[in-house]
Amino acid sequence: MITDSETRRVRSGTPRPFELGVFTFVDRTPDPLTGELLSEEQRMRNLLEEIELADGVGLDVFGVGEHHRKEYVVSSPAVVLAAAAVRTRRIRLTSAVTVLGSDDPIRVFQAFATVDLLSGGRAEIMAGRGSFIESFPLFGFELRDYDTLFSEKLELLLRLRDGERVRWTGRYRPPIVDLPVYPRPVQEQLPVWIAVGGTPESAARAGSLGLPMALAIIGGMAEHFVPFVELYRDSALRSGRDLGELRVSINAHGHVAGSVREAVDEAFPYHATIMNAIGRERGWPPLTKAQFAASAELPGALFLGDPAAVIEKILYQHELFGHDRCMLQLTIGSMPHDRVLRAIELLGTEVAPVVRAEIARRTARP
């Protein structure tokens, strides 16, 4: 277990500016209040407008998820991020996540190197095993190989970013015999984050490799996830990694509005519709509005409220985790586009400046 002095060293090394961003699965479901279902074309136009606004109001990162289900529009995040790259100026562009176990690491690297070239060095990859399984049979992989596929393909992806010529032998693809892989990105190394849900092994893997970790917290109490961050840092320490180089992102659901009550009232019908649909597949009980509202309280997982409430929760969690990035999923279900845009604007103009200044003040303390 990392000692108090080591934890302080993680938090008091060279301070990084705190980053605030947005991610989306690009949901497309019937509006539970009106029954309206946007066309896929319109949903994609809305998505690009969301990314442009996030860039314009000064948010740091925008993530787009990969899914192969009818509820979600995007199956290839890199294609969307390439479109966003030429319409934005400074925001970092990442997958959220790339389901690496059912993809080809060479094509993943090439796609995101292309995004990096188009964006002038703003691309990232968030690699995960995936919480849905549709892509595995779709691309001819066996679910029994779920974890070993990810491990092997992650190793190859990291080899690809380290140099343009690759020698590789693995179990799940033909050997690569000293072949070059192009294009190369603008960045010397494409950032590869490991997405972690509820699996301790994933946190340990990220730490042992010295890779940044994106920890998803979508339910329960935030403090219950502190052991994942401790395990991540413990694993890095045991592997001889520089703790000061580690990065942690907390990724969560949220909505920003004029008040806590307004945020809960606006978000609940959409959030409940999609989460209950998934819950029926996985045996979860239906989500009640009382449970949803309780998660908006300070110890809870959801970021729901006015800018002041969201600021308070980010700062509260920073005391728990010492993280340097927070990403909020604002488009749960079919949340109306105008409300999403308003939430992005509030996040960028009212939440981000206060959070950055306060965390900079805290991390500058002796």
PyMOL commands that set and color helices and strands:
alter all, ss='L'
color gray80, all
select helices_A, chain A and resi 4-12+40-56+77-85+100-102+105-119+135-138+143-162+200-209+222-238+243-245+260-282+289-295+307-321+337-363
alter helices_A, ss='H'
color red, helices_A
select strands_A, chain A and resi 19-24+61-64+92-95+98-99+123-128+165-168+176-180+192-196+213-216+248-256+303-305+325-329
alter strands_A, ss='S'
color yellow, strands_A
deselect
rebuild
show_as cartoon
